[in-house]
Amino acid sequence: MLKEFKEFAMKGNLVDIAVGFVMGAAFKEVVTAFTGGIVSPLIGLIFDSDFKALRYKLKDGALNDAGEMVGEVYLEYGTFLTNVIDFIIVAFVMFLVVKGVNKMKAKEEPAPEEPAGPSEVELLQEIRDALKK
């Protein structure tokens, strides 16, 4: 069982998947920074507020003995929308990457080679010569 696991783990595809996963995680961080630092503020200009701060109060809270508000419940749709934008950007870029790889694979496919061995004419000549004997 250990031998089978070692063979599985050392396959090229598994290593490729691991590298792709790490690259995807790093790319996600770049997209999150782009969305949070550039896209959200621009959308915030349209709504005249901080995009990530968009939320709807579901329940009012009460002041505790220390004078702090506790028990408030918010629906934070601004954070959700920011994450949806992140997902759309990542999905679009991954689509472009897969499309590019598929286009490169189509170009790399070699033309089918002619079958090795004698041609039809040579086979017919051999049959003719064999019948003459």
N, C-alpha and C positions, 0 to 999 in steps of 0.2 A: 504494500500500500504506500509506503514511504517512497519507493522507487517511482511508482506511478505519479505521485504528487510532484516529485522532482521533475519528471518529464513534462508534466503539465505546466509547472511554474516556469520552466525554461523555454517554453515555446515562444517563438517570436511574436505571435499575436498578443500574448498576455503582457509582454514587456511593452509593446506598442500601446496597448490600452492603458497601462500604468502611466506611461509618459504623457499620453493624451489627457488623462485625468488630471495630472499635476498641471499641465499647461492650461487646461480649462479652468481650474481653480484660480490660477494666477490671472487669467484673462478676466474672470468674473470680478476680481478685485479692481482691475482697471476700469471695467464697465461701471461698477458701483461708484467709483470715484468720479468718473465722467458724469454719471447721472446725478449724483449728489452735489457735485461742484459746479456743473455747467447747465445741465438740462433743468434740474429743479429750480434753480434761481431764475432762469429765463421764464419758465412756466409761472413761477411766483410773481414775476412782473405782470403777467397777464391777469392773475387773480388778485394782485395787489396784496399778497401775503406770502409767508414762507410756505412752500409747497408741502414740505414734510410735516409742518405744524397743522395742516388741515385735519380737523377732527370734529366729531359731533358728540356732544355730551348726552349720555343716556340716563345718567343718574346723578343728582346733586349729592354733595357730601355734607359733612357737618364738621364744625370746629371741635377739636379735642381740647383737653386742659392746657396744652402747650400753645394753643392758638394756631395749630396747623390744620389745614383742610384734609380730611380723610374720608374715604368711601366714595369718591367720585369715580364714575365709570365713563370712559370715552370710547367711541368707535373711531379709530385712527385710520381713516381712508387715505390720507395723504401718503403715509408710509406704504400702504398697500399699492397705491398707484405708482409710487416710485419703484417698487419691486417688480411690478408688471412691466414698466418701461425697461428695467434692467433685463428682464427675461426676453422681451421682444428684441432688444439689441443683440444679446448673446445668441438667440435663435437665428436671427438674420445673418450674423457673421458666420455661424456654424454652417448655415445653408450655403453661403458663398464658398466656404472652404471645401465642403463636400462636393459642390458643383465643380470647383476647380480641379479637385483630385480626380473626379470622374472624367473630366475632359482630358486630363493628362493620361489617364489609363487608356482611354480610347485611342490616343495617338501612339502609345507604346506597344499596342498589340501587334506582333509581327504578322506578316502575310503568311498564309499557309504554305509550307514548303511542298514542292513536288515530291511525289512518292519516290523513295529510293529503289533502285533496281532498274531492270531493262524497260525500255518503252514498249508500246504496243507493236510498233514496227519491228523492233528487235525480237520480240516474242514470236511474231508471225514468221520471221525469217528462220528462227530456230526450229519452229514446228515444220516448216517447209523442208529445211535441211534434214531433219530427223525422218521425215516421210520419204525422202529420196533414198535414204540408206536402206 
